Amino acid sequence: MRPDPKGNLARSKRESDRLLDNDRPSAHPRGVLALESVLALNGTALVLDASCARVQTGLVGSGREPAWIATNDEAGVGLFRAAAALLESAGLKPQEVGAYILCDGPGSQLGIRTAAMAIRTWQALRTELAPIFTYRSLQLAAHGLVDSGTAMPFAVVCDARRESWHIVRVAPGGAVGLVARVPAEELAALGVPLFQPEGFRSWSDAPVPVAACDYTCGSLFARLASVELLEPAQDAEPWNPAPPDYKKWSGERHRAPSPSADAR
């Protein structure tokens, strides 16, 4: 775990406690912040989203006009070029931004790992670490649909491979749930409209029709600046919905069998 010399994670947690004291319903765990709160605490933030085929990079900040670059280049090229262009236009270096915001999934594992690696590299260049915040792609898209007046309930999905799908359910009242992974046959039993963010790859056909929905990060974050989406993170890591469950090794199986009574 990296140190937090500026105490930004603690400050972010205190701010989240203040926000969550309100009576607004939330499906998020405690500690999740809105973009406007992150910027109030940290000034500027570099946003990296390589979860889909269109790599999106943004530089946002209090009192600064948000700037975004989207490219269809592969993440290892497009993300770094976009970040360099945005920071140069603002007169900043990567290690001088106030905070980093990472889409940690679900989506392209290669793209997300590349974005996480970029943040870890920039952190290594700093004398003091910047706070890192993460968000889930499907929750961002779901909040965008709620904000645009989409009839509820509905769900936002993306292919998780192996005949399964990642899903975020949106309740009739507009509460956006957490990301879950379900078998493909469960999608057919939901009985609600399904949406998939534009640019997300699929390796198999869904058992029921799935409509495309907007995933333009610049416009989504502009509309959702007050929505609690960003979770403080100790390091830039891809989201792992199901950590591996390793069986503990036991030496018992390697012991020679006890001699039978007949052999004694």
N, C-alpha and C positions, 0 to 999 in steps of 0.2 A: 504494500500500500504506500502511495506517495505521500510525503508530508504536505501540509497545507499551511505554509508559513503566514499567509495573509489572513487566515481565518475566514475565507470567503464561504466555505461550505457551511460553517457554523452560522454566519450571517444569513445565508440563503435559507437555512433551516428555520431561523427565527422569523424571517419574513414570511415563509410559507405557513408557519403556525398562526401568524396574524391573519393571513388571508383565509385560512381554512377555519377560523373562528366564526366566519360568516355562516349564515344558514343555507348557503347554496348546496344542493346535493352534488356529490362528486363520487365517481367510481374509481378515482385515483387514490393511491396510497399517500399518506402524509408526506410532505416534503416536495410535492410537485408545484412548480411555479409557472406563472404566465410570462410571456416574453417581455412585456412591459416592466415586470418586476426584476427580471434578470438584467435588463438594460439599466434600470434605475440603480441597481447595486454595482454594476460593472462597467457602465459606459458604452462599450462597443462589444460586439460578438461576431465571430466568424462562424457561419453556418455551413455545414457540409452534409449533403444528402446524395449518396450514390446508391440508393436502394433500388433504382430502376434503370432502364436503358438511357434515360436522360439524366445526366449528372448535373446537379444543381448546387451552386455555391453562392452564398450571400454574405454581404457585410452590412450589418445593421447597428444602429446606435442611437442613444438619446440625442436629439438635436441634429441628427444626420439623416440625409435622404437615403433610404434603403437602396442598395445596389445588388443586383443579382445577375449571374451568368449561368445559362443552361447550355449544355453541349451534349452531342451524341457520341463524342469521343469516349474511348474506354477510360475508366476511372483513373488509372495510373498516369494518364496524360491530361485529360480534360480537367480533373479536379485541381491539379497543381497549376496549370496554366490560368485557370479562372481565378484561383486564389491570388496568384502573383499579380494579375491585372487589376483586381479589385483593390488590393492593398497598395499597389503602386499609385493608383489614382487617388487614394486617401492619404498617401505619404506615410504609410505604416509598414512595419515588418510583421511577419506572422507571429513572432514572439512578443509583439507590443499590443496585441488586441486584449481587451479586458476579459473575455471569456470565449470558450469554444462550445459550439452546439453541434451535436452529432446525431443524425438519424441512425440508430443502432439496429434497426430491423423492424419488421421482417422485410425481406427483399433479397437483392443480389448479395450473396455472401462475399464474393470477391470485391465488389464495390465497397461494401461496408467495411471490410477489413482494411482496404486501401485508405479509406477516409480515417479510420481509427489510427492506422500507422502514421498518417500525416500529422495528426494531433499529437501523438506521442513524440514524434520527431521535433515538432516545434516546442513542445514542453521541455525537451532536453536542452534546448538553446536558451532557456530562460534562467535568470537568477532566482526568480520567484515564480512558482507555478500559478497558472491561471485556473479558475474554476472551470469544470467541464459539466455540461448539461446534455442529457439525451432525451430523445422522444421516439415514439413508434409511428411508423409511416401510416398504418391503417387507422390509428386514432386521429392523426392530423387530417386524413381524408374524410373520416366520419364526421368530425367537427365541422369541416367545410360544407358537407352535405346538409347538416343540421342548420348551419348559418344561412344556407341558400334556400331554405324552406322546403326541403325534401320531405315528403310524407313519411311518417313514422308509424310502426317500427320498420327497420331495415337492418341490413348487415353489410359490412365491407370485408372483402375476402381477397386472398391471394394464394397462389399455388404453393404448397409446402412440400411438394414431391411425395413419392411413395403413397399415392392415392389418399393424400390428406391435404387439408387446407387450413391456413391461418384465418382467423375470423375475429371481427369486433362487432358485437351486437349493439344496436341502438334501440333503447326502450321507447315505448309510446310517448313518454314525457320528455324525451330528448337526452336522457342520461347515456353517455358513451361508456361502454364496458371496457374491460381489459382484453388484451390479445390472448386468444386461446387457439389450440390446434385440435381440429376435429377430423374424423374420417369423411371421405367424400360423400358417402351415403347419408351422412347427417345433414348435409346442405339441402338435400332434396326434402327432408322432413321439416325444415324450418318454417316454410310457408310464408316467408317475407321476401320482399325484393332484395336482390343481391347486387353489389357494386364492386368493381375492381379498379384500382387507380390506373390511370393511363400510363403505359410504359412498363408495366410489370409483366414479366415473362410467365408463361404457363407451359407446363410439360405434359399436361393431360387436360381433357375436356371436363368441365364441370358437369355434374349430373342434371343441372337445371340452368336456364339462361342467366347470364351475368352481364350487367350493363357496365360500360366504362364510366368512370367519374374523373373529375379534374384532379390533377396532382401537380399544380404549379405552385411551388413552395413560396415564391415571392408574394403572390396574391393571397395565398392561404394565410401566411403569417401576418400580412397586413390586416386582414379581416379578423384574425383570431388572436391579436396581440394581448387581449385581456383574458384569454382562456388558459387554464392551467394545464400545460402540456409537458413542461420541461422538468426533468428529474435530475437533481444533483448527482454526479457520479465521481467516484474516486479516481477513475482512469478511463481512457477511451477504449472501450471493449465492445465487440458485437453482442447484441442481445442473444441470449441462449435460453430458449423456452423450456428446454428439458436437459439440464446438466446430466452428463453421463453417470450412470449408476454402476460403479465398479464393484464386483464381488470381491470380498476380502479373501486373500489367499490363506489357506490353512495347511499346516504341515501334516495334518492327520492323514491325508490321503497318500502321503509318501512313506508312511511307516510300513514296515514289513508286517504281514498278517501274523497274529499270535499263533503259535503252534497248537494244533488241535490236541485234544486229550489222548487220541489214539497214538499220536506221535511221541508222546512223553514216555 
